[in-house]
Amino acid sequence: MTEARTLGALRASGYKVLPVREEMRRNLISKLKSEQDVFPGIIGYQDSVIPQMQNAILSGQDIILLGERGQAKSRLIRSLVSLLDEYTPVLDNVEIPEDPFAPISAQGRKLLDEMGDEAPIRWMHRDERYGEKLATPDITIADLIGEIDPIKIAEGRYLADEEALHFGLIPHTNRGIFAINELPDLAERIQVGLLNVMEERDVQIRGHKIRLDLDILIVATANPEDYTNRGRIITPLKDRYGSQIRTHYPESILEEVTIMEQEQRQLNLGEYREEVPSFMSQIIAEITQQARKSPDINQRSGVSVRASVANYEALLANALRRAIATGEQDVVPRISDLPFIMPSLQGKIEFEAMEDGQEDKIMNKLFNNAIKSVFDRFTDLSEVETLSLQFADGIHVTTGESMPSSEYEQLIARVDGLDHAIKQITPSTNPAVRASTAEFILEGLHNNQLLNKDRVGGRITYRG
């Protein structure tokens, strides 16, 4: 089909141009029948958001996604492009993408009148058929809809001439998908312009009343609080969105960990080997999940999954820094690396308490609660609490984020039963993994109030 370069050749091929919503609906049905993944890389929405998205597409409705930051709203919208045909024909040498058989602009109609079946066409890839704009208060009608082009006026066109107009982002996304992020941030008069595009199709530009029957799917995102409570969106526009879909954060630790591992920045480690014990991955995920429940953190702004990803990357970075400093090849994060994720976490959450010193206390509480929760999942406290009895007799051990892994073998040998407890959690004989597991057990005992802990600089001493 893509060999056709003129309208006549396209007509002779028997090609039929479907409206965008019909095209997406047909391709979705085909993917569902063949059991293809419609939204690859989207985790945790299989039984909630994704079925609603599919229903909205099958019904041909415009969509608005409501959710706090970091809930994959933009990724969901961008993945809709995969439901468009890989290539679609449009008129060439025309400002906006036009259905060759039924152009909607004066320029497109004029081209057909002058050239007929010789009118040139080009094949537009589906990636070109997606437009996106972050809503800000300074957006104008000219940005979204269009404006009189002073250059065209200078060339001799009259103000009343429709060809004197320069179209905005939405008309330039004709035959495709247009997304507006944070819809309530649009000024009300701009929302009215968007309302006309979605419903009446009448676009007014400086006195020009143009009937632009745009073939376009309008999707949007918004924070639920902005969309409902504050009344920052006009009711008629709200009424035009056929499907209002609520997104959410990962509901399980496993989903959060999977997203972290999928989204982390993959860097070339060269000679170093990265290995993350599962309890350390779960602790990072648990910190985020604990933050989403904490009364000390502003829940209206949410705690993004990006917090988990950034914390995970910071944890690995400190483990790599230690490996470089100690001359080891294994990059294995430990409990003692957790303080180094504070800079990444602080940038991702908003605290309710503003008193000096409260932020560090809140984050330490999150860390301790997360470690305790994961420790309780990985161990039976009744089996490891006997370790703490030895500390009552005066034994104490010291750990630290800068200590080489080899020094932990001496620590493990000093505490009867610690080696066995480590093997119950991990079968690995890697000294770096064993060191990490030893710290996890000692910190777990401390958080269950079975050991005391003293911190001096980067060293931690556990005692009875």
C-alpha positions as CSV (number, residue, x, y, z in Angstrom):
1,M,0.0,0.0,0.0
2,T,2.8,2.4,0.9
3,E,4.0,2.4,-2.7
4,A,1.1,4.7,-3.7
5,R,2.3,8.2,-4.1
6,T,-0.7,9.9,-5.6
7,L,-4.3,10.1,-4.8
8,G,-5.2,8.2,-7.9
9,A,-2.8,5.4,-7.1
10,L,-4.2,5.2,-3.6
11,R,-7.8,5.1,-4.9
12,A,-6.9,2.3,-7.4
13,S,-5.3,0.2,-4.6
14,G,-8.7,0.1,-2.8
15,Y,-7.3,1.5,0.4
16,K,-9.9,2.8,2.8
17,V,-9.1,5.4,5.4
18,L,-10.7,4.7,8.8
19,P,-11.4,7.4,11.4
20,V,-8.8,7.3,14.2
21,R,-11.1,5.8,16.8
22,E,-12.2,3.0,14.4
23,E,-8.6,2.3,13.4
24,M,-7.6,2.0,17.1
25,R,-10.7,-0.1,17.9
26,R,-9.9,-2.5,15.0
27,N,-6.3,-2.9,16.0
28,L,-7.2,-3.4,19.7
29,I,-9.6,-6.1,18.8
30,S,-6.9,-7.8,16.7
31,K,-4.4,-7.6,19.6
32,L,-6.9,-9.0,22.1
33,K,-7.7,-11.9,19.8
34,S,-4.0,-12.8,19.4
35,E,-3.4,-12.2,23.2
36,Q,-0.7,-9.6,22.6
37,D,0.4,-7.3,25.4
38,V,-1.5,-4.0,24.6
39,F,0.4,-1.9,27.1
40,P,3.9,-3.4,27.5
41,G,5.9,-2.2,30.5
42,I,2.8,-1.2,32.5
43,I,2.9,-3.2,35.8
44,G,0.1,-3.5,38.4
45,Y,-2.8,-2.4,36.2
46,Q,-3.8,-5.7,34.6
47,D,-7.0,-6.1,36.7
48,S,-7.9,-2.4,37.1
49,V,-6.8,0.4,34.8
50,I,-6.0,-1.6,31.6
51,P,-9.4,-3.2,31.2
52,Q,-11.0,0.3,31.6
53,M,-8.6,1.7,29.0
54,Q,-9.5,-1.1,26.6
55,N,-13.2,-0.5,27.2
56,A,-12.8,3.3,26.5
57,I,-11.0,2.5,23.2
58,L,-13.6,-0.1,22.2
59,S,-16.3,2.5,22.8
60,G,-14.4,5.2,21.0
61,Q,-14.5,7.6,23.9
62,D,-12.1,10.5,24.8
63,I,-10.2,9.6,28.0
64,I,-9.0,11.4,31.1
65,L,-6.6,9.7,33.6
66,L,-6.9,10.8,37.2
67,G,-4.0,10.1,39.5
68,E,-1.2,11.4,41.6
69,R,2.3,11.9,40.2
70,G,4.3,8.8,39.2
71,Q,1.4,6.5,38.4
72,A,2.4,5.9,34.7
73,K,-0.3,8.1,33.3
74,S,1.9,9.6,30.6
75,R,3.3,6.2,29.7
76,L,-0.2,4.7,29.3
77,I,-1.2,7.5,27.0
78,R,1.9,7.3,24.9
79,S,1.5,3.6,24.5
80,L,-1.9,4.2,22.8
81,V,0.2,5.0,19.7
82,S,0.8,1.3,19.2
83,L,-2.9,0.9,18.4
84,L,-2.6,3.1,15.3
85,D,-1.7,1.6,11.9
86,E,2.1,1.7,11.4
87,Y,1.6,4.0,8.3
88,T,-1.3,6.0,7.1
89,P,-1.6,8.1,3.9
90,V,-2.0,11.9,4.2
91,L,-1.9,14.7,1.6
92,D,1.6,16.0,1.0
93,N,2.6,19.7,1.0
94,V,-0.3,20.5,3.3
95,E,0.1,22.2,6.7
96,I,-2.0,19.7,8.7
97,P,-2.3,15.9,8.2
98,E,-5.3,15.4,5.9
99,D,-7.3,12.4,4.9
100,P,-6.5,12.3,1.1
101,F,-10.1,11.4,0.3
102,A,-11.8,14.0,2.5
103,P,-9.6,17.0,3.3
104,I,-10.9,19.4,6.0
105,S,-8.8,22.5,5.4
106,A,-9.0,25.1,2.7
107,Q,-5.4,24.3,1.6
108,G,-6.2,20.6,1.3
109,R,-9.4,21.2,-0.6
110,K,-7.6,23.6,-3.0
111,L,-4.9,21.0,-3.7
112,L,-7.5,18.4,-4.7
113,D,-9.4,20.9,-6.9
114,E,-6.2,21.8,-8.7
115,M,-4.5,18.4,-9.0
116,G,-7.3,15.8,-8.6
117,D,-5.9,12.3,-8.7
118,E,-2.4,13.6,-9.2
119,A,-2.4,15.2,-5.7
120,P,0.7,13.9,-3.9
121,I,0.4,11.8,-0.8
122,R,2.9,10.7,1.8
123,W,2.8,7.9,4.3
124,M,2.9,9.1,7.9
125,H,4.4,6.8,10.6
126,R,2.3,6.4,13.7
127,D,4.9,8.0,15.9
128,E,4.3,11.3,14.0
129,R,0.6,11.0,14.8
130,Y,1.0,11.8,18.5
131,G,1.1,15.2,20.1
132,E,1.5,16.1,23.7
133,K,1.4,19.4,25.7
134,L,1.9,20.1,29.4
135,A,-0.8,22.5,30.5
136,T,0.5,25.7,32.0
137,P,-1.4,28.9,32.8
138,D,0.4,30.8,30.0
139,I,-0.8,28.6,27.1
140,T,-2.8,30.5,24.5
141,I,-5.5,29.7,22.0
142,A,-2.8,30.3,19.4
143,D,-0.7,27.4,20.9
144,L,-3.5,24.9,20.8
145,I,-5.8,26.0,18.0
146,G,-4.1,28.6,15.8
147,E,-3.5,32.2,15.0
148,I,-3.4,34.6,12.0
149,D,0.1,34.3,10.4
150,P,1.6,37.7,10.0
151,I,4.0,36.4,7.3
152,K,1.1,35.2,5.2
153,I,-0.6,38.6,5.6
154,A,2.7,40.2,4.5
155,E,2.7,38.0,1.4
156,G,-0.6,39.5,0.3
157,R,-3.3,37.3,1.8
158,Y,-6.4,39.0,3.2
159,L,-7.4,38.7,6.9
160,A,-10.6,37.0,5.7
161,D,-8.7,34.3,3.9
162,E,-8.6,31.0,5.7
163,E,-5.2,30.3,4.3
164,A,-3.9,33.3,6.3
165,L,-4.1,31.1,9.4
166,H,-1.4,29.2,11.1
167,F,-2.8,26.2,12.9
168,G,-1.8,25.2,16.5
169,L,-0.9,21.9,18.1
170,I,-4.3,20.2,18.0
171,P,-5.0,20.7,14.2
172,H,-1.4,19.6,13.5
173,T,-2.3,16.3,15.3
174,N,-5.3,15.6,13.0
175,R,-5.6,11.9,12.2
176,G,-3.9,11.1,15.5
177,I,-3.9,11.3,19.3
178,F,-3.4,14.6,21.3
179,A,-2.6,14.5,25.0
180,I,-2.8,17.3,27.6
181,N,-1.0,16.7,30.8
182,E,-2.4,18.4,34.0
183,L,-5.6,19.6,32.3
184,P,-6.9,21.7,35.2
185,D,-3.9,24.1,34.8
186,L,-5.4,25.4,31.5
187,A,-7.0,28.8,31.8
188,E,-10.8,28.6,31.6
189,R,-11.0,30.4,28.2
190,I,-8.6,27.8,26.8
191,Q,-10.7,25.1,28.2
192,V,-13.6,26.6,26.3
193,G,-11.6,26.4,23.1
194,L,-10.8,22.8,23.8
195,L,-14.5,22.1,24.5
196,N,-15.3,23.4,20.9
197,V,-12.7,21.1,19.4
198,M,-14.1,18.1,21.2
199,E,-17.7,18.7,20.6
200,E,-18.8,21.3,18.1
201,R,-15.7,21.2,15.9
202,D,-16.1,25.0,15.3
203,V,-12.8,26.8,15.8
204,Q,-12.8,30.6,16.1
205,I,-9.6,32.4,15.4
206,R,-9.7,36.2,15.5
207,G,-13.1,36.4,14.0
208,H,-12.6,33.4,11.6
209,K,-15.2,30.8,12.2
210,I,-13.9,27.6,10.6
211,R,-15.5,24.3,10.5
212,L,-12.6,21.9,11.2
213,D,-14.0,18.4,11.5
214,L,-10.8,17.1,13.2
215,D,-10.3,13.4,13.3
216,I,-8.5,13.2,16.6
217,L,-8.6,11.4,20.0
218,I,-8.2,13.7,22.9
219,V,-6.7,12.3,26.1
220,A,-5.7,14.1,29.3
221,T,-4.3,13.6,32.7
222,A,-5.1,15.4,36.0
223,N,-4.5,15.2,39.7
224,P,-7.8,14.1,41.3
225,E,-7.7,16.9,43.8
226,D,-7.3,19.6,41.1
227,Y,-10.0,17.9,39.0
228,T,-12.7,17.6,41.6
229,N,-12.3,19.5,44.8
230,R,-10.9,22.8,43.6
231,G,-13.2,23.2,40.7
232,R,-10.4,24.2,38.3
233,I,-12.1,22.7,35.3
234,I,-15.3,23.9,33.6
235,T,-18.2,21.5,33.9
236,P,-19.0,21.2,30.2
237,L,-15.5,20.1,29.4
238,K,-15.5,17.6,32.2
239,D,-18.7,16.2,30.7
240,R,-17.1,15.7,27.3
241,Y,-14.7,13.0,28.5
242,G,-16.4,9.7,28.0
243,S,-14.1,7.7,30.3
244,Q,-12.7,8.9,33.6
245,I,-10.1,6.4,34.7
246,R,-8.5,6.4,38.2
247,T,-4.9,5.2,38.3
248,H,-3.1,4.1,41.5
249,Y,0.2,3.2,42.9
250,P,1.6,-0.4,43.0
251,E,-0.5,-2.4,45.4
252,S,2.2,-4.9,46.4
253,I,5.8,-4.9,47.2
254,L,6.5,-7.3,44.3
255,E,5.0,-4.9,41.8
256,E,7.0,-2.0,43.2
257,V,10.2,-4.0,43.0
258,T,9.5,-5.1,39.4
259,I,9.0,-1.5,38.4
260,M,12.2,-0.4,40.2
261,E,14.2,-3.0,38.4
262,Q,12.6,-2.3,35.1
263,E,13.0,1.5,35.3
264,Q,16.4,1.9,36.9
265,R,19.0,3.6,34.7
266,Q,21.1,0.8,33.2
267,L,24.8,1.8,33.4
268,N,27.9,0.0,32.2
269,L,29.6,-1.4,35.3
270,G,32.7,-2.6,33.4
271,E,34.6,-5.0,35.6
272,Y,32.2,-4.9,38.5
273,R,29.4,-7.3,39.1
274,E,26.1,-6.1,40.5
275,E,24.0,-8.4,42.8
276,V,21.1,-7.1,44.9
277,P,19.8,-9.3,47.6
278,S,16.0,-9.6,47.4
279,F,15.6,-8.2,51.0
280,M,17.4,-5.0,50.0
281,S,15.2,-4.5,46.9
282,Q,12.1,-5.1,49.2
283,I,13.4,-2.6,51.8
284,I,13.6,0.2,49.1
285,A,10.1,-0.7,47.9
286,E,8.8,-0.9,51.5
287,I,10.2,2.6,52.3
288,T,8.1,4.1,49.5
289,Q,5.0,2.1,50.6
290,Q,5.5,3.2,54.2
291,A,5.8,6.8,53.0
292,R,2.4,6.5,51.2
293,K,0.8,5.7,54.6
294,S,2.7,8.1,56.8
295,P,0.7,11.0,58.3
296,D,3.9,13.0,58.4
297,I,4.0,13.1,54.6
298,N,1.7,15.1,52.3
299,Q,-0.5,12.4,50.7
300,R,-2.2,14.9,48.4
301,S,0.9,15.2,46.3
302,G,1.5,11.5,46.4
303,V,4.8,9.5,46.7
304,S,5.8,8.7,43.2
305,V,7.2,5.3,42.0
306,R,10.1,7.5,40.8
307,A,11.0,7.7,44.5
308,S,11.6,4.0,44.6
309,V,13.6,4.1,41.3
310,A,15.7,7.0,42.5
311,N,16.4,5.4,45.9
312,Y,17.3,2.1,44.2
313,E,19.8,3.9,41.9
314,A,21.3,5.8,44.9
315,L,21.7,2.6,46.9
316,L,23.5,0.9,44.0
317,A,25.7,3.9,43.5
318,N,26.9,3.8,47.1
319,A,27.6,0.1,46.8
320,L,29.6,0.7,43.7
321,R,31.6,3.5,45.5
322,R,32.4,1.1,48.3
323,A,33.5,-1.6,45.9
324,I,35.9,0.8,44.1
325,A,37.3,2.0,47.5
326,T,37.8,-1.5,48.9
327,G,39.1,-3.1,45.7
328,E,36.2,-5.6,45.4
329,Q,34.5,-6.6,42.3
330,D,31.0,-7.3,43.7
331,V,28.6,-4.4,44.0
332,V,26.2,-5.6,46.8
333,P,24.1,-3.0,48.7
334,R,23.8,-3.2,52.5
335,I,21.7,-1.8,55.3
336,S,24.5,0.7,56.1
337,D,24.0,2.2,52.6
338,L,20.5,3.4,53.4
339,P,21.5,6.8,54.8
340,F,22.9,7.6,51.4
341,I,19.4,7.5,49.7
342,M,18.2,10.4,51.8
343,P,19.1,13.0,49.1
344,S,17.1,11.2,46.5
345,L,14.1,10.6,48.8
346,Q,14.0,14.2,50.1
347,G,13.4,15.4,46.6
348,K,10.4,13.1,46.0
349,I,8.3,13.7,49.1
350,E,6.6,16.7,50.8
351,F,6.6,16.8,54.6
352,E,3.7,18.0,56.7
353,A,5.9,18.9,59.6
354,M,8.2,21.9,58.9
355,E,10.1,22.1,62.2
356,D,13.9,21.9,62.0
357,G,15.2,18.4,62.4
358,Q,11.9,16.7,61.9
359,E,12.6,15.6,58.3
360,D,15.5,13.3,59.3
361,K,13.5,11.8,62.1
362,I,10.6,11.1,59.8
363,M,12.9,9.4,57.2
364,N,14.7,7.3,59.9
365,K,11.3,6.2,61.1
366,L,10.4,5.1,57.5
367,F,13.7,3.2,57.2
368,N,13.2,1.4,60.5
369,N,9.6,0.4,59.8
370,A,10.6,-0.8,56.3
371,I,13.5,-2.9,57.6
372,K,11.3,-4.4,60.4
373,S,8.5,-5.3,57.9
374,V,10.9,-7.0,55.5
375,F,12.8,-8.7,58.3
376,D,9.6,-10.2,59.6
377,R,8.8,-11.6,56.1
378,F,12.3,-13.1,55.7
379,T,12.8,-14.6,59.2
380,D,11.1,-16.3,62.0
381,L,11.9,-14.1,65.0
382,S,11.7,-17.0,67.4
383,E,14.6,-18.7,65.6
384,V,17.0,-15.8,65.5
385,E,16.3,-14.1,68.8
386,T,18.6,-16.5,70.5
387,L,21.5,-14.7,68.7
388,S,20.8,-11.7,70.8
389,L,21.4,-13.6,74.1
390,Q,25.1,-13.8,73.3
391,F,25.3,-10.0,73.2
392,A,24.0,-9.8,76.8
393,D,27.2,-11.5,77.8
394,G,29.3,-8.6,76.5
395,I,29.8,-9.5,72.8
396,H,29.6,-6.6,70.5
397,V,30.2,-6.3,66.7
398,T,30.8,-3.4,64.4
399,T,29.7,-2.9,60.9
400,G,30.0,0.0,58.4
401,E,29.3,1.0,54.8
402,S,33.0,1.4,54.1
403,M,34.1,-2.0,55.6
404,P,35.4,-4.6,53.2
405,S,33.3,-7.7,52.9
406,S,36.2,-9.9,54.1
407,E,36.0,-8.3,57.6
408,Y,32.4,-9.5,58.0
409,E,33.5,-13.2,57.9
410,Q,35.3,-12.6,61.2
411,L,32.2,-10.9,62.6
412,I,30.1,-13.9,61.5
413,A,32.5,-16.3,63.2
414,R,32.2,-14.4,66.6
415,V,28.4,-14.9,66.9
416,D,27.3,-18.5,67.2
417,G,24.4,-19.3,64.9
418,L,24.8,-16.2,62.7
419,D,26.3,-18.2,59.9
420,H,23.3,-20.6,60.0
421,A,20.8,-17.7,60.1
422,I,22.5,-16.2,57.0
423,K,22.2,-19.5,55.1
424,Q,18.5,-19.6,56.0
425,I,18.0,-16.3,54.1
426,T,20.5,-16.8,51.2
427,P,22.4,-19.9,50.0
428,S,25.0,-17.5,48.4
429,T,28.7,-18.0,49.3
430,N,29.6,-14.6,47.9
431,P,31.3,-12.7,50.8
432,A,29.6,-9.4,49.8
433,V,26.2,-11.0,49.9
434,R,26.9,-12.7,53.2
435,A,28.1,-9.3,54.6
436,S,24.9,-7.7,53.5
437,T,22.8,-10.5,55.0
438,A,24.7,-10.2,58.3
439,E,23.9,-6.5,58.5
440,F,20.2,-7.2,57.7
441,I,19.9,-9.7,60.6
442,L,21.6,-7.5,63.1
443,E,19.5,-4.5,62.1
444,G,16.4,-6.6,62.2
445,L,17.2,-7.7,65.8
446,H,17.7,-4.1,66.7
447,N,14.4,-3.0,65.2
448,N,12.7,-5.8,67.2
449,Q,14.3,-4.3,70.3
450,L,16.6,-7.2,70.9
451,L,19.9,-5.3,70.3
452,N,21.1,-1.8,71.1
453,K,22.9,0.2,68.4
454,D,25.5,3.0,68.6
455,R,26.4,5.0,65.5
456,V,29.7,6.8,65.3
457,G,30.4,8.3,61.9
458,G,30.0,5.6,59.3
459,R,30.4,2.7,61.8
460,I,27.6,1.0,63.7
461,T,28.2,-1.1,66.9
462,Y,25.5,-3.6,67.9
463,R,25.6,-4.6,71.6
464,G,23.4,-6.1,74.3
